[in-house]
Amino acid sequence: MTMLPAAPSPRRLGLVIDLDTCVGCQACVVVCKEWNTGGYGAPLADEPAYGAGPSGTWLNRVHGFEAGSGADGRMVHFPKSCLHCENAHCVTVCPTGASFKRAADGIVLVDEDKCIGCGLCAWACPYGARELDSQAGVMKKCTLCVDRIEATDLPESEREPACVRTCPATARHFGDLADPDSKVSRLVAERGGFDLMAELGYRPTNKYLPPRPGRRGDGQPEAALEDASPNGGFLGWLDKVLS
Amino acid sequence: MQPAPSLLLFSTLSGAGYGLLFVLGLAVLLGIVPPAPLPGLLGLGTALALITAGLVASLGHLRRKERAWRAVSQWRSSWLSREGVAALLTFLPAGLLALFWVFGGRAPWPLALLAATGAAVTVVCTGMIYQSLPPIPRWHQPTTTPVYLCLALASGSVLAALLAGPWVELAIPAFHLLALLTLPLAWAVKWWWWRSGDLASPSATIGTATGLAPLGKVRLLEPPHTSSNYLMKEMGFRVARKHAARLRQIALVLGLAVPWLLILVAAWAPSPWFAVLLTALAAAATLTGTLVERWLFFAEAKHTMSLYYGEQAA
């Protein structure tokens, strides 16, 4: 079970995350917790849920990075969840067969009834995408909302991960990255989508779109303001007084 | 990485137990130890007790212990599973060898060979669990498994020297000599491991982890949550790095210098009981030094996940 599928899956479902448009509103974080605490597997614990310094299990988190400095510096909101890697070591290290990668669409899941909570898969994930639940004692991770995308009782338009559906900035896209003509594959091609930590060789399915170039004019100082009233008069007098 | 007591105890105690089992198996194959009941009981009894104690301690690391039996199923892909299988299989020849030796007064060589092989394979699996993890560069180097093997062999040799003591009539102090050889060997490999880990260039940086390197210097501005979480507790542990140099010295003194000198003196001690006392101290020092080494093994190791929590390189 914990062997990776022998052949690349015909579909590779995953997310494309746009670092240019993400506004860091945390809506995807909250809706992920909301959907998944009542969906696939055990609920996502918080301890102490109502005390000071609560610590809990979340499958999606938004980090905030500063990139560049001075006038070229910018804030980049950085959502991160499981990347459903092709070369998923988290699957092969699992001693029980609880971790597995689906042969049909490449989604990496945990069978919580088999998980012994050893935590080795979390060590094997370079991205910190797996969290051991403090109450259930089993490993939790992003499921790409398998219980939404396959839910035939939901309207077609709602069969996508909760984070994608809720994003107000359309910074999250869901689709088949094995299909070169899919919306997500085209986005990756057009915008130069990239892999996180490609040097480790995990070949993540999820891609990130880089922030677009800045629009602040190569760090040049702003031009001097124009003369308020070149024709004199009251405004000209006021301009002179205030200067 | 968080140094969990269950894992430190496991690899230190079981490591020493498998080392002892290996040395005893070797001794049987070479015909060094007479197959009398007492050395069999002392030697194999201690080895199996240490192995079992370590394995029981390791169960403490599991959050769902009642499902531990499932861990032997994925030996085709998982080093942890292979370790479990190897550990369980090794009990068979080791237990049979103990029965033959203690009750039958003979030590069949095929059982000794299988037990020694099983011990070595189990320790290799332990080392490979760590060595096979790319996100932890300090562990993901080719000398990690040799470190585990050599330290297990050295601890086992020291224990064998202790247990040979006055109870076993040996023509030469074979186990003492073995300990005097394997202790420096093990810590030399360990020293090499420390040095290569220190000198290695980072596997990944905050720039490649976020893909933002083209924009310039990247730093964490807003963590994703206000308090700690599982990832930070389990993989963001960094208490030890401040005292790493001092702790390495302590590990070297306790694990190498002290036991080596004690065993050197014990090998030529006039009274056998004085020799036993010295070797017992040597064994205690070796195990304590190895425990410090194991603690550092975890505490010094940096996980690439920490790049998302403010580290610049890992």
Chai-1 contact restraints between the chains, C-beta under 6 A:
chainA,res_idxA,chainB,res_idxB,connection_type,confidence,min_distance_angstrom,max_distance_angstrom,comment,restraint_id
A,T2,B,Q74,contact,1.0,0.0,6.0,A-B,restraint_1
A,T2,B,S77,contact,1.0,0.0,6.0,A-B,restraint_2
A,T2,B,S78,contact,1.0,0.0,6.0,A-B,restraint_3
A,M3,B,R76,contact,1.0,0.0,6.0,A-B,restraint_4
A,M3,B,S77,contact,1.0,0.0,6.0,A-B,restraint_5
A,G53,B,S227,contact,1.0,0.0,6.0,A-B,restraint_6
A,S55,B,S227,contact,1.0,0.0,6.0,A-B,restraint_7
A,S55,B,S228,contact,1.0,0.0,6.0,A-B,restraint_8
A,S55,B,N229,contact,1.0,0.0,6.0,A-B,restraint_9
A,R61,B,P224,contact,1.0,0.0,6.0,A-B,restraint_10
A,V62,B,P224,contact,1.0,0.0,6.0,A-B,restraint_11
A,H63,B,P224,contact,1.0,0.0,6.0,A-B,restraint_12
A,H63,B,Y308,contact,1.0,0.0,6.0,A-B,restraint_13
A,G64,B,L221,contact,1.0,0.0,6.0,A-B,restraint_14
A,G64,B,E222,contact,1.0,0.0,6.0,A-B,restraint_15
A,F65,B,T210,contact,1.0,0.0,6.0,A-B,restraint_16
A,F65,B,V218,contact,1.0,0.0,6.0,A-B,restraint_17
A,F65,B,L221,contact,1.0,0.0,6.0,A-B,restraint_18
A,E66,B,R219,contact,1.0,0.0,6.0,A-B,restraint_19
A,E66,B,L221,contact,1.0,0.0,6.0,A-B,restraint_20
A,A67,B,L212,contact,1.0,0.0,6.0,A-B,restraint_21
A,A67,B,L215,contact,1.0,0.0,6.0,A-B,restraint_22
A,A67,B,G216,contact,1.0,0.0,6.0,A-B,restraint_23
A,A67,B,V218,contact,1.0,0.0,6.0,A-B,restraint_24
A,G68,B,L215,contact,1.0,0.0,6.0,A-B,restraint_25
A,G68,B,G216,contact,1.0,0.0,6.0,A-B,restraint_26
A,S69,B,G216,contact,1.0,0.0,6.0,A-B,restraint_27
A,V76,B,L212,contact,1.0,0.0,6.0,A-B,restraint_28
A,F78,B,T210,contact,1.0,0.0,6.0,A-B,restraint_29
A,T92,B,S77,contact,1.0,0.0,6.0,A-B,restraint_30
A,V93,B,S78,contact,1.0,0.0,6.0,A-B,restraint_31
A,C94,B,S78,contact,1.0,0.0,6.0,A-B,restraint_32
A,P95,B,A71,contact,1.0,0.0,6.0,A-B,restraint_33
A,P95,B,Q74,contact,1.0,0.0,6.0,A-B,restraint_34
A,P95,B,S78,contact,1.0,0.0,6.0,A-B,restraint_35
A,P95,B,L80,contact,1.0,0.0,6.0,A-B,restraint_36
A,P95,B,S81,contact,1.0,0.0,6.0,A-B,restraint_37
A,T96,B,R70,contact,1.0,0.0,6.0,A-B,restraint_38
A,T96,B,A71,contact,1.0,0.0,6.0,A-B,restraint_39
A,G97,B,S73,contact,1.0,0.0,6.0,A-B,restraint_40
A,G97,B,Q74,contact,1.0,0.0,6.0,A-B,restraint_41
A,K114,B,R70,contact,1.0,0.0,6.0,A-B,restraint_42
A,I116,B,L62,contact,1.0,0.0,6.0,A-B,restraint_43
A,I116,B,R64,contact,1.0,0.0,6.0,A-B,restraint_44
A,I116,B,R67,contact,1.0,0.0,6.0,A-B,restraint_45
A,I116,B,A68,contact,1.0,0.0,6.0,A-B,restraint_46
A,G117,B,L62,contact,1.0,0.0,6.0,A-B,restraint_47
A,G117,B,R63,contact,1.0,0.0,6.0,A-B,restraint_48
A,G117,B,R64,contact,1.0,0.0,6.0,A-B,restraint_49
A,C118,B,L62,contact,1.0,0.0,6.0,A-B,restraint_50
A,L120,B,L80,contact,1.0,0.0,6.0,A-B,restraint_51
A,W123,B,L133,contact,1.0,0.0,6.0,A-B,restraint_52
A,A124,B,L133,contact,1.0,0.0,6.0,A-B,restraint_53
A,P126,B,P135,contact,1.0,0.0,6.0,A-B,restraint_54
A,P126,B,T304,contact,1.0,0.0,6.0,A-B,restraint_55
A,G128,B,L231,contact,1.0,0.0,6.0,A-B,restraint_56
A,G128,B,M305,contact,1.0,0.0,6.0,A-B,restraint_57
A,G128,B,Y308,contact,1.0,0.0,6.0,A-B,restraint_58
A,E131,B,Y230,contact,1.0,0.0,6.0,A-B,restraint_59
A,L132,B,Y230,contact,1.0,0.0,6.0,A-B,restraint_60
A,G137,B,R63,contact,1.0,0.0,6.0,A-B,restraint_61
A,G137,B,R64,contact,1.0,0.0,6.0,A-B,restraint_62
A,F194,B,G211,contact,1.0,0.0,6.0,A-B,restraint_63
A,M197,B,A204,contact,1.0,0.0,6.0,A-B,restraint_64
A,M197,B,T208,contact,1.0,0.0,6.0,A-B,restraint_65
A,M197,B,A209,contact,1.0,0.0,6.0,A-B,restraint_66
A,L200,B,P134,contact,1.0,0.0,6.0,A-B,restraint_67
A,Y208,B,G211,contact,1.0,0.0,6.0,A-B,restraint_68
